[in-house]
Amino acid sequence: MIRQLQRCIFRLVPHIPPRLPSSQAAPPFFLHRSISSTASTIPPKPFAVEDYLVAAWGLTRAQAAKASKKLSHLKSPSQPDAVLAFLSGLGIPRSDIAAVVVVYPNCLCASVERTLAPRVAELGGLGLSRSQIARIIPFSCRYLRCSSLRRTVGFWLEVFGSFDKLLLALRMNNTMLGVDVESVAKPNLAFLQQCGISACELLGMNLFSSRLFIMSPKSLQEAANRVEEELGLKWESRMFRRALALVAFMSKEDVTRKIELFQKFDFTQDQALVIIRKAPLVLPLSEEKIRRAMHFLTRHIGLEAPFIVQRPALFMYSLERRLLPRHWLLKVLREKGLLDVEFDYYYTAKLAEKIFLQKFMHPFKDLVPGLADDYASRCSGKAPSGDALLEI
């Protein structure tokens, strides 16, 4: 019986290879154990998010350091690699994708299957082409996890009437995609319409204007009342909408300080209000810009306050790149006896650059060597050192 069991065991056990030559002999047991132990104690190199963002996404080291703080939970590149592949597949330029990551690093954690692909399909359902979706995604990444994105994009498309206008609005303020349409956007649009302001008109006013769409309806109505009470601008006024887009984001104290600032430069309170009503964009100008403009206009040009009050656009022009170079050019032409007509100063200041050159540069550039180059240099902010006008 025992012999039969032995024969069965030998048949079941695999064939044992012949003894290795001495040169290939296995290492002694203690050495094998030492090598195995050493190999097992060397941990794999950890995933460095910051290095990955620089290498794969093209972020600068500073940008990657900041973004990586919000991605410390990532242990491998598999998830962000999938996001990169998906967005690149839509035709979004790598530079645009990197710009999104800088602002909203958590987009790298979005699931392609559960979030990105369904949202892209929903946007396509609105009639957007693949190229349009690729253009809008960089502005909507932070809202891709919102199930309401399709409805919000569709709402604003209808409001602005075209994809290009919607894209312009999102460039200025992409938080419009996160607004509550029923309780905020619709009431604000209805109120603005009562004021005679359309959504498309509001877009091009200033960088803040699109924020009127998403502020609380109560705050918007209070701002409109302040424009009328503090500045004396009626809703029917052409400048009311421009003032509203600024006053809505300024405190009453800020507006008062601006009026007082103009009074420091020898304007009466009524004159200061006229300036603001005619050119609401003077409201965000710094005291230094207003001071230097006043010094130049009154001391060098010889203008008086009443003249400036009626032409407040003079405060808006660049002193270094427009007013000073044009003043210099006209002065040179007069000194050379090439201008025998005294032009109204405001006329020469407000002319479009192309027309100004046609009238005051092209006819004389061959008569005064270096005139064109000197003027171009001054317009670029490179006026010669020692120029008395630089001391304004």
Secondary structure, 3 states (H helix, E strand, C coil): CHHHHHHHHHHHCCCCCCCCCHHHCCCCHHHHHHHHHHHHHCCCCCCCHHHHHHHHHCCCHHHHHHHHCCCCCCCCCHHHHHHHHHHHHCCCCHHHHHHHHHHCHHHHHCCHHHHHHHHHHHHHHCCCCHHHHHHHHHHHHHHCCCCCHHHHHHHHHHHHCCHHHHHHHHHHCHHHHHCCHHHHHHHHHHHHHHCCCCHHHHHCCCCCHHHHHCCCHHHHHHHHHHHHHHHCCCCCCCCHHHHHHHHCCCCHHHHHHHHHHHHHCCCCHHHHHHHHHHCHHHCCCCHHHHHHHHHHHHHHCCCCHHHHHCCHHHHCCCHHHHHHHHHHHHHHHHHCCCCCCCCCHHHHHHCCHHHHHHHHCCCCCCCCCCHHHHHHHHHCCCCCCCCHHHHC
